[in-house]
Amino acid sequence: MKPLGKMTRREIEAYIAEKREAMRKAEMLGVENEYRVNERQVLIAESYMIDLSQIEKGKIYKLVSNEDHYFKVEYLKGVFAWGFFIGGTEKETGIPVSMLQLKRKG
């Protein structure tokens, strides 16, 4: 398989569809770890389709999957935002940028 960073948008969309189907099957079979692995792969793949210039360092963003959680971006490295969960106890952590709620263009 080609690295995500070398894929076209259409190839990434096909990859995401394939992983979502694998998530659906894993969920039906009750295989949670397989579901989580595929879910993470979807989040990372979706990150390659985001315009990284929309993300501001030092800004706090809501998370897409959980509106009650916020993440402060310190810096970007590839398609990961590095920083801290607001109210969290862990040290610096990295999350795929697709997890950040960004303003929609248009």
LOVO-375346 format. One record per atom (N, C-alpha, C): residue in three letters; y negated, z, x negated; atom name. Coordinates in steps of 0.001 Angstrom, whole numbers, always signed. Layout:
<atoms>
{atom Ala,{Y,Z,X},CA}
...
</atoms>
This chain:
<atoms>
{atom Met,{+1191,+0,-831},N}
{atom Met,{+0,+0,+0},CA}
{atom Met,{-1253,+0,-874},C}
{atom Lys,{-2229,-731,-420},N}
{atom Lys,{-3526,-827,-1091},CA}
{atom Lys,{-4279,+499,-924},C}
{atom Pro,{-5035,+947,-1955},N}
{atom Pro,{-5847,+2164,-1782},CA}
{atom Pro,{-6881,+1967,-673},C}
{atom Leu,{-7175,+3022,+69},N}
{atom Leu,{-8128,+2931,+1181},CA}
{atom Leu,{-9478,+2365,+741},C}
{atom Gly,{-9933,+2732,-433},N}
{atom Gly,{-11224,+2275,-921},CA}
{atom Gly,{-11293,+781,-1186},C}
{atom Lys,{-10134,+125,-1238},N}
{atom Lys,{-10078,-1319,-1494},CA}
{atom Lys,{-9769,-2110,-224},C}
{atom Met,{-9554,-1407,+892},N}
{atom Met,{-9224,-2068,+2153},CA}
{atom Met,{-10481,-2538,+2874},C}
{atom Thr,{-10306,-3582,+3683},N}
{atom Thr,{-11388,-4028,+4569},CA}
{atom Thr,{-11440,-3080,+5764},C}
{atom Arg,{-12521,-3156,+6511},N}
{atom Arg,{-12653,-2319,+7715},CA}
{atom Arg,{-11471,-2561,+8663},C}
{atom Arg,{-11100,-3812,+8841},N}
{atom Arg,{-9979,-4151,+9742},CA}
{atom Arg,{-8664,-3539,+9237},C}
{atom Glu,{-8444,-3587,+7932},N}
{atom Glu,{-7217,-2993,+7367},CA}
{atom Glu,{-7201,-1476,+7568},C}
{atom Ile,{-8372,-849,+7410},N}
{atom Ile,{-8456,+603,+7619},CA}
{atom Ile,{-8189,+934,+9085},C}
{atom Glu,{-8742,+136,+9997},N}
{atom Glu,{-8506,+371,+11421},CA}
{atom Glu,{-7016,+245,+11763},C}
{atom Ala,{-6337,-727,+11173},N}
{atom Ala,{-4897,-907,+11396},CA}
{atom Ala,{-4125,+284,+10832},C}
{atom Tyr,{-4523,+751,+9647},N}
{atom Tyr,{-3899,+1919,+9021},CA}
{atom Tyr,{-4053,+3149,+9920},C}
{atom Ile,{-5262,+3338,+10467},N}
{atom Ile,{-5527,+4482,+11346},CA}
{atom Ile,{-4665,+4386,+12605},C}
{atom Ala,{-4560,+3207,+13177},N}
{atom Ala,{-3734,+3019,+14378},CA}
{atom Ala,{-2272,+3370,+14081},C}
{atom Glu,{-1797,+2953,+12917},N}
{atom Glu,{-422,+3239,+12497},CA}
{atom Glu,{-213,+4760,+12351},C}
{atom Lys,{-1169,+5427,+11732},N}
{atom Lys,{-1055,+6881,+11529},CA}
{atom Lys,{-1169,+7639,+12850},C}
{atom Arg,{-2007,+7144,+13766},N}
{atom Arg,{-2128,+7794,+15093},CA}
{atom Arg,{-819,+7668,+15865},C}
{atom Glu,{-163,+6520,+15730},N}
{atom Glu,{+1143,+6336,+16378},CA}
{atom Glu,{+2161,+7307,+15775},C}
{atom Ala,{+2120,+7479,+14452},N}
{atom Ala,{+3018,+8436,+13791},CA}
{atom Ala,{+2712,+9866,+14266},C}
{atom Met,{+1430,+10177,+14495},N}
{atom Met,{+1053,+11489,+15027},CA}
{atom Met,{+1652,+11693,+16417},C}
{atom Arg,{+1550,+10656,+17257},N}
{atom Arg,{+2074,+10734,+18626},CA}
{atom Arg,{+3584,+10997,+18613},C}
{atom Lys,{+4295,+10270,+17751},N}
{atom Lys,{+5748,+10444,+17655},CA}
{atom Lys,{+6095,+11840,+17139},C}
{atom Ala,{+5373,+12298,+16125},N}
{atom Ala,{+5632,+13633,+15569},CA}
{atom Ala,{+5385,+14711,+16627},C}
{atom Glu,{+4335,+14507,+17413},N}
{atom Glu,{+4023,+15478,+18470},CA}
{atom Glu,{+5141,+15509,+19512},C}
{atom Met,{+5630,+14328,+19887},N}
{atom Met,{+6717,+14248,+20871},CA}
{atom Met,{+7980,+14928,+20363},C}
{atom Leu,{+8233,+14807,+19061},N}
{atom Leu,{+9421,+15412,+18458},CA}
{atom Leu,{+9198,+16878,+18080},C}
{atom Gly,{+7957,+17336,+18190},N}
{atom Gly,{+7655,+18724,+17856},CA}
{atom Gly,{+7654,+19005,+16361},C}
{atom Val,{+7360,+17990,+15549},N}
{atom Val,{+7344,+18143,+14088},CA}
{atom Val,{+5889,+18332,+13659},C}
{atom Glu,{+5439,+19596,+13684},N}
{atom Glu,{+4022,+19873,+13464},CA}
{atom Glu,{+3537,+19511,+12069},C}
{atom Asn,{+4339,+19789,+11044},N}
{atom Asn,{+3873,+19478,+9687},CA}
{atom Asn,{+3655,+17974,+9496},C}
{atom Glu,{+4518,+17153,+10075},N}
{atom Glu,{+4352,+15700,+9983},CA}
{atom Glu,{+3102,+15265,+10757},C}
{atom Tyr,{+2874,+15892,+11912},N}
{atom Tyr,{+1677,+15620,+12706},CA}
{atom Tyr,{+425,+15914,+11879},C}
{atom Arg,{+391,+17077,+11231},N}
{atom Arg,{-780,+17499,+10443},CA}
{atom Arg,{-1030,+16569,+9252},C}
{atom Val,{+21,+16141,+8581},N}
{atom Val,{-129,+15225,+7441},CA}
{atom Val,{-762,+13916,+7906},C}
{atom Asn,{-255,+13363,+9002},N}
{atom Asn,{-802,+12108,+9528},CA}
{atom Asn,{-2231,+12304,+10031},C}
{atom Glu,{-2508,+13449,+10635},N}
{atom Glu,{-3857,+13746,+11113},CA}
{atom Glu,{-4847,+13754,+9941},C}
{atom Arg,{-4454,+14370,+8838},N}
{atom Arg,{-5306,+14435,+7649},CA}
{atom Arg,{-5532,+13030,+7079},C}
{atom Gln,{-4479,+12207,+7086},N}
{atom Gln,{-4605,+10837,+6581},CA}
{atom Gln,{-5576,+10029,+7445},C}
{atom Val,{-5579,+10270,+8761},N}
{atom Val,{-6518,+9596,+9662},CA}
{atom Val,{-7941,+10031,+9334},C}
{atom Leu,{-8159,+11338,+9157},N}
{atom Leu,{-9495,+11851,+8838},CA}
{atom Leu,{-10034,+11238,+7546},C}
{atom Ile,{-9180,+11141,+6554},N}
{atom Ile,{-9602,+10569,+5272},CA}
{atom Ile,{-9905,+9076,+5439},C}
{atom Ala,{-9041,+8352,+6138},N}
{atom Ala,{-9260,+6915,+6354},CA}
{atom Ala,{-10553,+6676,+7134},C}
{atom Glu,{-10805,+7483,+8156},N}
{atom Glu,{-12036,+7339,+8940},CA}
{atom Glu,{-13272,+7562,+8064},C}
{atom Ser,{-13132,+8400,+7062},N}
{atom Ser,{-14250,+8698,+6162},CA}
{atom Ser,{-14714,+7463,+5397},C}
{atom Tyr,{-13806,+6524,+5162},N}
{atom Tyr,{-14161,+5301,+4442},CA}
{atom Tyr,{-15014,+4360,+5292},C}
{atom Met,{-15111,+4639,+6593},N}
{atom Met,{-15898,+3784,+7469},CA}
{atom Met,{-17258,+4405,+7803},C}
{atom Ile,{-17585,+5496,+7153},N}
{atom Ile,{-18853,+6184,+7408},CA}
{atom Ile,{-19879,+5806,+6345},C}
{atom Asp,{-21092,+5588,+6797},N}
{atom Asp,{-22213,+5312,+5897},CA}
{atom Asp,{-22621,+6652,+5272},C}
{atom Leu,{-22269,+6841,+4009},N}
{atom Leu,{-22508,+8127,+3340},CA}
{atom Leu,{-23991,+8457,+3195},C}
{atom Ser,{-24859,+7451,+3337},N}
{atom Ser,{-26295,+7719,+3224},CA}
{atom Ser,{-26809,+8532,+4413},C}
{atom Gln,{-26008,+8642,+5480},N}
{atom Gln,{-26381,+9463,+6638},CA}
{atom Gln,{-26259,+10954,+6350},C}
{atom Ile,{-25539,+11306,+5304},N}
{atom Ile,{-25253,+12714,+5030},CA}
{atom Ile,{-26267,+13258,+4031},C}
{atom Glu,{-26945,+14328,+4432},N}
{atom Glu,{-27977,+14933,+3593},CA}
{atom Glu,{-27447,+16193,+2911},C}
{atom Lys,{-27659,+16248,+1603},N}
{atom Lys,{-27263,+17445,+858},CA}
{atom Lys,{-28155,+18604,+1295},C}
{atom Gly,{-27552,+19788,+1434},N}
{atom Gly,{-28300,+20967,+1850},CA}
{atom Gly,{-28389,+21137,+3352},C}
{atom Lys,{-27940,+20139,+4100},N}
{atom Lys,{-28012,+20204,+5561},CA}
{atom Lys,{-26739,+20828,+6131},C}
{atom Ile,{-26883,+21469,+7288},N}
{atom Ile,{-25743,+22080,+7975},CA}
{atom Ile,{-25336,+21169,+9135},C}
{atom Tyr,{-24038,+20884,+9211},N}
{atom Tyr,{-23499,+20011,+10246},CA}
{atom Tyr,{-22472,+20749,+11096},C}
{atom Lys,{-22438,+20398,+12397},N}
{atom Lys,{-21348,+20858,+13256},CA}
{atom Lys,{-20113,+20067,+12862},C}
{atom Leu,{-18939,+20641,+13097},N}
{atom Leu,{-17703,+19895,+12868},CA}
{atom Leu,{-17311,+19155,+14148},C}
{atom Val,{-16766,+17972,+13989},N}
{atom Val,{-16392,+17133,+15124},CA}
{atom Val,{-15343,+17822,+15993},C}
{atom Ser,{-14310,+18358,+15386},N}
{atom Ser,{-13188,+18901,+16148},CA}
{atom Ser,{-13459,+20285,+16724},C}
{atom Asn,{-14448,+20984,+16170},N}
{atom Asn,{-14691,+22344,+16632},CA}
{atom Asn,{-16187,+22628,+16613},C}
{atom Glu,{-16796,+22576,+17776},N}
{atom Glu,{-18246,+22717,+17895},CA}
{atom Glu,{-18759,+24080,+17436},C}
{atom Asp,{-17880,+25072,+17371},N}
{atom Asp,{-18307,+26419,+16982},CA}
{atom Asp,{-18343,+26603,+15470},C}
{atom His,{-17894,+25606,+14730},N}
{atom His,{-17866,+25720,+13277},CA}
{atom His,{-18923,+24805,+12651},C}
{atom Tyr,{-19545,+25322,+11608},N}
{atom Tyr,{-20591,+24589,+10900},CA}
{atom Tyr,{-20269,+24547,+9420},C}
{atom Phe,{-20726,+23482,+8769},N}
{atom Phe,{-20452,+23275,+7352},CA}
{atom Phe,{-21751,+22872,+6654},C}
{atom Lys,{-22080,+23557,+5568},N}
{atom Lys,{-23265,+23208,+4784},CA}
{atom Lys,{-22834,+22337,+3613},C}
{atom Val,{-23385,+21128,+3564},N}
{atom Val,{-23034,+20168,+2511},CA}
{atom Val,{-23863,+20444,+1262},C}
{atom Glu,{-23181,+20679,+160},N}
{atom Glu,{-23851,+20863,-1123},CA}
{atom Glu,{-23915,+19534,-1893},C}
{atom Tyr,{-22818,+18785,-1852},N}
{atom Tyr,{-22786,+17479,-2523},CA}
{atom Tyr,{-21625,+16650,-1993},C}
{atom Leu,{-21665,+15360,-2279},N}
{atom Leu,{-20589,+14443,-1902},CA}
{atom Leu,{-19843,+14010,-3157},C}
{atom Lys,{-18538,+13871,-3008},N}
{atom Lys,{-17714,+13332,-4091},CA}
{atom Lys,{-16701,+12421,-3409},C}
{atom Gly,{-16888,+11118,-3599},N}
{atom Gly,{-16060,+10158,-2872},CA}
{atom Gly,{-16366,+10265,-1391},C}
{atom Val,{-15325,+10387,-580},N}
{atom Val,{-15516,+10506,+867},CA}
{atom Val,{-15362,+11962,+1330},C}
{atom Phe,{-15533,+12890,+397},N}
{atom Phe,{-15463,+14312,+730},CA}
{atom Phe,{-16824,+14965,+593},C}
{atom Ala,{-17137,+15814,+1567},N}
{atom Ala,{-18343,+16637,+1504},CA}
{atom Ala,{-17901,+17990,+951},C}
{atom Trp,{-18592,+18448,-69},N}
{atom Trp,{-18270,+19739,-675},CA}
{atom Trp,{-19360,+20733,-321},C}
{atom Gly,{-18934,+21921,+26},N}
{atom Gly,{-19887,+22951,+402},CA}
{atom Gly,{-19176,+24150,+981},C}
{atom Phe,{-19776,+24726,+2043},N}
{atom Phe,{-19285,+25994,+2573},CA}
{atom Phe,{-19288,+25998,+4090},C}
{atom Phe,{-18270,+26639,+4675},N}
{atom Phe,{-18267,+26881,+6116},CA}
{atom Phe,{-19211,+28040,+6376},C}
{atom Ile,{-20104,+27873,+7346},N}
{atom Ile,{-21055,+28932,+7677},CA}
{atom Ile,{-20277,+30094,+8288},C}
{atom Gly,{-20470,+31286,+7716},N}
{atom Gly,{-19748,+32466,+8182},CA}
{atom Gly,{-18351,+32578,+7600},C}
{atom Gly,{-17977,+31629,+6770},N}
{atom Gly,{-16641,+31648,+6170},CA}
{atom Gly,{-16614,+32546,+4943},C}
{atom Thr,{-15428,+32920,+4528},N}
{atom Thr,{-15279,+33805,+3375},CA}
{atom Thr,{-14805,+33069,+2129},C}
{atom Glu,{-14407,+31806,+2304},N}
{atom Glu,{-13881,+31083,+1153},CA}
{atom Glu,{-15005,+30563,+264},C}
{atom Lys,{-14627,+30308,-961},N}
{atom Lys,{-15576,+29705,-1893},CA}
{atom Lys,{-15715,+28238,-1527},C}
{atom Glu,{-16431,+27511,-2328},N}
{atom Glu,{-16679,+26093,-2071},CA}
{atom Glu,{-15390,+25353,-1694},C}
{atom Thr,{-15525,+24469,-726},N}
{atom Thr,{-14377,+23688,-277},CA}
{atom Thr,{-14827,+22259,+25},C}
{atom Gly,{-13871,+21340,+34},N}
{atom Gly,{-14168,+19945,+342},CA}
{atom Gly,{-13494,+19534,+1634},C}
{atom Ile,{-14220,+18783,+2468},N}
{atom Ile,{-13650,+18259,+3710},CA}
{atom Ile,{-13986,+16772,+3812},C}
{atom Pro,{-13124,+15987,+4486},N}
{atom Pro,{-13453,+14575,+4681},CA}
{atom Pro,{-14752,+14453,+5485},C}
{atom Val,{-15617,+13521,+5105},N}
{atom Val,{-16912,+13388,+5783},CA}
{atom Val,{-16758,+13027,+7262},C}
{atom Ser,{-15607,+12497,+7657},N}
{atom Ser,{-15390,+12170,+9070},CA}
{atom Ser,{-15339,+13415,+9944},C}
{atom Met,{-15218,+14585,+9346},N}
{atom Met,{-15194,+15838,+10119},CA}
{atom Met,{-16608,+16307,+10494},C}
{atom Leu,{-17626,+15715,+9876},N}
{atom Leu,{-19003,+16120,+10156},CA}
{atom Leu,{-19542,+15346,+11352},C}
{atom Gln,{-20220,+16053,+12261},N}
{atom Gln,{-20892,+15366,+13370},CA}
{atom Gln,{-22169,+14748,+12837},C}
{atom Leu,{-22220,+13436,+12847},N}
{atom Leu,{-23400,+12723,+12356},CA}
{atom Leu,{-24116,+12080,+13529},C}
{atom Lys,{-25395,+11859,+13343},N}
{atom Lys,{-26177,+11172,+14384},CA}
{atom Lys,{-25664,+9746,+14496},C}
{atom Arg,{-25488,+9286,+15704},N}
{atom Arg,{-25027,+7918,+15932},CA}
{atom Arg,{-26222,+6980,+15841},C}
{atom Lys,{-26029,+5876,+15130},N}
{atom Lys,{-27121,+4890,+15014},CA}
{atom Lys,{-27168,+4048,+16275},C}
{atom Gly,{-28393,+3627,+16629},N}
{atom Gly,{-28536,+2700,+17742},CA}
{atom Gly,{-28931,+3318,+19026},C}
</atoms>
